[in-house]
Amino acid sequence: MPFPDNKHIIGPIDRQWVSRTEPYELHAFVDAYLASRICEVSDKNRELVRQAVMNYSGRSPIARDLLVAHLDRLYAQ
């Protein structure tokens, strides 16, 4: 699935911040989060995590560490 490219951002995906307005960055973060938690990277799981990211009350861009901690609180077993 192609994502619109922000011509002002050059280089690798930001490793410190997650932007809810950059579809490629959000998709990469969600997939990396699921893989790091040994969860199936499926459309269903992607949508669950994506919704949690979109509903996060912090301002965008979101510090990656804060977002991971938030998701862990929601989905910790």
N, C-alpha and C positions, 0 to 999 in steps of 0.2 A: 504494500500500500504506500503510495507516494505521499510525502508530507511537504508542505510549503517550506522553502528554505529561507531563513532569515539571512540576508546578504551581509548584515552587520556583524554576524558571529562567524568567525573563522577559526577552525581548529577542532579539537576533540570536544566531546560533550563535557560541560562543566561538572567537575567532581565535587564541588562544594555546595552548589545551589541547584534547586529544581524549579523550573518555571512551568506554571500551569498553562501558559499561553504558547509554549513551544511544543507542538505535538510530537515531533521526533524525540525530543529530550524526555518528555513525559513517558512515552512508549518505552524508551530505553531504560529509564529508571524503574518502571513497573516490572519489566522483564528481569532486570538485574535483582530487584528486591525478591521476586518470587524464586528465582534460582538460588539466591543466597540463603533462603529459608527452606530450601529443599521442598518446594511446592511445585505442583504441576503448572507449567506455563501454558495455560489454556485460555481461551476467550472468556470463559466464565470467571476464572480467577483474575485475569487482567481487568475485567470490568469491575469486580469487587474492589480491588486495590485502587483503580483509577477513580472510582466514586469516593473512596475514603480520602484520596489526595485532593480531589476537587472540593470536598466538604471540610477540609482542614481549615481552622479558623485563622491561621497565621497569614501574614501578608506575603505576597509573591514578589520576588522569588523566595522560596522557602529553603532554609538551611537543611541540607541533606540529612545531617545527623538528627535534627529535630523531627524531621518527617519520618525517618526510619524508626525512631523511638515511639512516635505516635502510632505508626502502623503496628509495631510490635505489641503495644498496649491493647490495640483492637483485636489482633489475631493471635496473641500468645496462647499457647495450649496449656 
